[in-house]
């Protein structure tokens, strides 16, 4: 009995010791940070550079987790395999390798050719529009305030200077320098494979560590926010990437049908911008409309605009919810606010992860409100009677 009674006390003492040790380390780090801001900044920058391959591996894991899980489930249920994880990971990575090969072999050269052709013919497109398209009385304002400034800015760029022999040599040197990052790429891929293969044991380690280090209440909150946060980020990021690919394919096909020039390029532009909620779709529509005006005239631009808006509405209301499988519990106002703040402070990356971060913060705030308002509920009927009687007096 005595030993059983001492064990909880030892556990409590261990938790307190760990708590005070952690607090002391945090205070020292904060003090040294403000005492030597530049040195700490360099140290953090170096640390992030060292950990970059592992961080990239975690990102790859987030993107590939849902496809790998789907293949694993199929092999387990349909093919009756007992341990299909290794095979499912192999299938997913082979599929990714094939997709990347096709991109670099066919799609990317075609995109570069389209961009180069568009830039080289911009003056001709502009002259054609100014001579033929702006004769109507309603068009001069659009010509002067929208099209002309954009084209003049593009005409001011010396595109030929970007492709001189010296520049090309510099680009090749950059490619050679980038090849030195193959080791980091290899580490990132190996890390992602390991995380996918051993995710239960990795999560179990952190869960047991948190259980041993935190109080019961703190552990519950940690487990709740960690699980929900991982689920939110996983579903959102993976689904947005997949949805962007689907939108790019659909838009490329639709624009090719109506014979829009640079249809594949514009479809991919729409798919990429579609990753950013709300703002991305607006920017993509404007960009596609302007390029179509230059290359195909007003009629084709209007048709393209209508088709783009219709397909984006189909994506927002049908395709995206199906891919995500469940909507994030948020509102349009919170999405716009979070994307604006994320973009202002962290650029494009901030805009991409702003929504899941905002949803997680909202979950924490909701838990805080419900916890602190528990027991503070006022009987509405009693409150109304007391207020009504006080008014009579």
Beta strands, then each sheet from edge to edge (+ up, - down):
end
